[in-house]
Amino acid sequence: MEPTRQEIDAIYPKVAEVIADALGCEVEDVKPSSSLIEDLDAESIDFLDLVFRLERAFKVKIPLTLA
């Protein structure tokens, strides 16, 4: 099921905050169109950290097969 624009808008600020904190960048630099690698300088190890942080922030479990 595809999320609605309203659902995306509701969680985006928290997602952007988690990404900025994990990557050490400004939250204003995190945009829906941003590439984690190209625009935000994420490295492969950062992706696992992001999964753990997002799981903690939203109290969900992201299967590693989807991460």
HELIX and SHEET records of a PDB file:
HELIX    1   1 ARG A    5  LEU A   23  1                                  19    
HELIX    2   2 VAL A   27  ASP A   29  5                                   3    
HELIX    3   3 SER A   44  PHE A   58  1                                  15    
END                                                                             
